[in-house]
Amino acid sequence: MIEEKIHFILKRLKDQGFQAYLAGGAVRDLFLHRKSNDTDILTNAAISEIESVFSGQRIRIVGKAFPICIINGIEVSSGRAGTGTDGFPESDLARRDFTINAMAFDPVSNLIIDPFNGRKDIEDRVIRFTREPLKRIEEDPVRMVRACRFLALVKGSFSLSTLDALHACRDLLAMGVAKERISHEIMKAMMLDKPSLFFRALQQTGLLPFIFPSLDRCFDLDGGIHHQETVFEHCMLVGDALPSRLPALRLAGFLHDTGKFDAATIENGNLTFAGHENHTQEVVKDLTGLRFAAKDISYINALIKAHMRPLTPETTPRAARRLLSMLNQHGLSYQDFMRMRIADKKGNLAKKPYTISEIRFRLKKLFDEIHRSCAFNINDLDISGHEISDLLNITPSPEIGRLKEMLFEKVLDDPLLNQNKELKKLCLSLAGSISCNKNRPLTPG
């Protein structure tokens, strides 16, 4: 279905004697039966003529080299930009990246313009550059990453000419490309049905070492005695098992075991990866180089480091509280921790996935402690630094912070101690040990 405001723009342009079409991603998604967030109207009206036709509407112009009109939130571009009107709209479509994006559709007359057989490529699930593959890549090397994303979108394959061009031009990805654009493509890929196809395409074309070398090095790395699949294959299974509505979590799933390459050792003739969750330096380096937001890097790093924390039938209430405290300190929710744990198990071909009852049992261990209103953060203590300062008759100092850390450890062991009166008693009893450690006397008031 075409939105009413899109119909309005198309019809008004046509009523004024201009040609107007839906173009690019909107047409592609129409034939893929997907809801599109990529609406682009193409017309042979000049920018000044578009402004005149839609005077009185919400309109603004963006871009300098190739200006685009935004009318009521819809992008309208002029086919005259840089090319004139000969062969419109074919001349504009010829400059698009892939055949599946080089179609135009007039929903008013139901006319489809498809000069490069993009509709057939959609049916055949083939990703093919429009006309000259090498030229399309040289115009914008990020199109190579987009090619891999579109392959994952259609769950298809590359044409031979496209695959050859990707192999031939892969080095261009390291030359002056805005890394933010690559990270943007990655996050869009995470919202697809099966993003592992994106990573497999990057690996197939030799692009993965330029984007995630930390993951690429795991391609042939054996999974060890606890897995039947390689580390790379395991990461693919885990990432696909996570929800598409949480792209950062999903990306963490695809990267969660990259530290196994650094942790790999042979013990008693077996390949092991003890402490691999702590080897995050390479994946953080990759994410930083791709200009991911600091909050996303911190989140992914924390998830990787936390994903091996045990939560089993033997987990005690004390251990559950410490797990929740660790998640709190890293800004992680127990929901995302559990999602990662469930996906990690599902992606291990040597083991059975968690059953619903096993998941509920583990969640209950966490819920029991959450519902007790336990302190999971040092700031949840029922005593402030000022109160400690007054109680011990000392000025604010690092010792107060150390004392709060000791109180917090006590409260994690016994949540009933998190009462102001009890904490004050503990302060008085612990003050001596702090003064001994610091060689600074603390004088209780």
Disulfide bonds with the S-S distance in Angstrom:
none
